[in-house]
Amino acid sequence: MSSPPRSGVPVSATPAPAPSPVHPVDEVPPLRELAAYGLQHVLAMYAGAVAVPLIVGGALRLSPADLAYLITADLLVCGVATLIQCVGFWRFGVRLPIMQGCTFAAVSPMVLIGTTGGGLPAIYGSVIVAGLAITLLAPVFGRLLRFFPPLVTGTVILIIGVSLLPVAGNWAAGGAGAKDFGQPRNLALAAFVLAVVVGVQRFAPAALARIAVLIGIAVGLAVAVPFGFTDFGGVGDADWLGVSTPFHFGTPAFRASAVVSMLVVALVTMTETTGDLIAVGELTGRRVEPRALSDGLRADGLSTVLGGVFNTFPYTAYAQNVGLVGLTRVRSRWVVAAAGGILVLLGLLPKLGAVVAAVPAPVLGGAGLVMFGTVAASGLRTLAAVDLTGNHNLTVVAVSVAVGVLPMGVPTVYAKFPDWFQTVMNSGISAGCLTAIALNLLFNHLPAKAGPAPENALAGAGPV
């Protein structure tokens, strides 16, 4: 007769360890959902992604062939940068649903560098140095996370959403510079797409509600084609295959003035990326810790170096896709990784890129209004948990939002200031973020003066 186990408990009665639950960020949806959700992210950021090469290439008067090369190179590196950020390797990548794209903060400095005799080689030299600087400074920024309490993060997320709304407004009106900009039919198409997105979210099953933006864009495109908003003529002219090769436009040149201006841009983009990473952490329920923040910024630096090598520009987290994460509540980083894979295909297959490029601006504008508004609303939700009475926190929010919105309301407000100052302050996100950090330090970290905490001056004074 066999003896029982030493513990006195039969082996069959030993409970099996419960499987550890998978965080929504790490869940892998079915392939069909990955493709649909990923395409939705691509459509949300495509116009912004190709805008930077279009602006810089146009300012440098590049030929149509060189301009097309810039765009395909940009899409390819966008996809690679997104994969690095979402999937990650070693100490590169925050491993959150973050889309990467060219930063608009670098547009003015790059145009200035390129048009003052340096050309594209001088731009790429400064971009490579900026990417290396971001990689080296990433651990320093990671240690600054304690200066981003909910008061600051909520304010920054609010500013990100508000600062993106004019972008959606320009799209809705037809796209900045369009001959028919502001025509009622453009705004009507944008309003129709907005109504479709809202209607799908309200009345469709949950599975369809998660791709409400994609459905809105698809329905809007179906309506736009017969009404002459767009055509697919460019699809036939595009090549089937195009591969970006390193240093296509020549060996990089390293000019001191160009490098200095791009280093200022690097600091601005690091500040913006920090706000975006924290925002996505709030939306997904996986708070960004100092190590993760450093890894995310380090991925930005590596992507920017790749941009300089493969004929494109500095990269940063795209705030418009932050809004899409909040709107759809799809938190899987593998969805955004799938979007990165789609961007790689678009970069290697220019004909596919031409199909996506045919989506008219008003269609994107209608979807953008609800996405970017969602970002702002997420900031308000974070601020709702902050104590705004009996302290100076309301002042921090008020002044930071004012400084962040100022360059959008008055675009030429800093026109008489030096270029480095304009680079920092013309970005509402970086200006508002720096202001929120500084005011939080002033009111909440420096030693308080003697006496009871004053009531907030903005709340109104009672009778004496």
Secondary structure as UniProt FT lines:
FT   TURN            6..7
FT   HELIX           11..13
FT   HELIX           24..26
FT   HELIX           31..59
FT   TURN            60..61
FT   HELIX           64..86
FT   TURN            90..91
FT   STRAND          100..102
FT   HELIX           104..106
FT   HELIX           107..113
FT   HELIX           114..118
FT   HELIX           119..142
FT   HELIX           143..147
FT   HELIX           150..172
FT   TURN            173..174
FT   TURN            176..177
FT   TURN            179..182
FT   HELIX           184..203
FT   HELIX           206..209
FT   TURN            210..211
FT   HELIX           212..224
FT   TURN            225..228
FT   HELIX           233..237
FT   TURN            246..249
FT   HELIX           256..284
FT   HELIX           290..309
FT   TURN            310..311
FT   STRAND          315..317
FT   HELIX           319..328
FT   HELIX           333..348
FT   HELIX           350..357
FT   HELIX           361..383
FT   TURN            384..385
FT   HELIX           393..409
FT   TURN            411..416
FT   HELIX           419..425
FT   HELIX           428..444
FT   HELIX           457..459
//
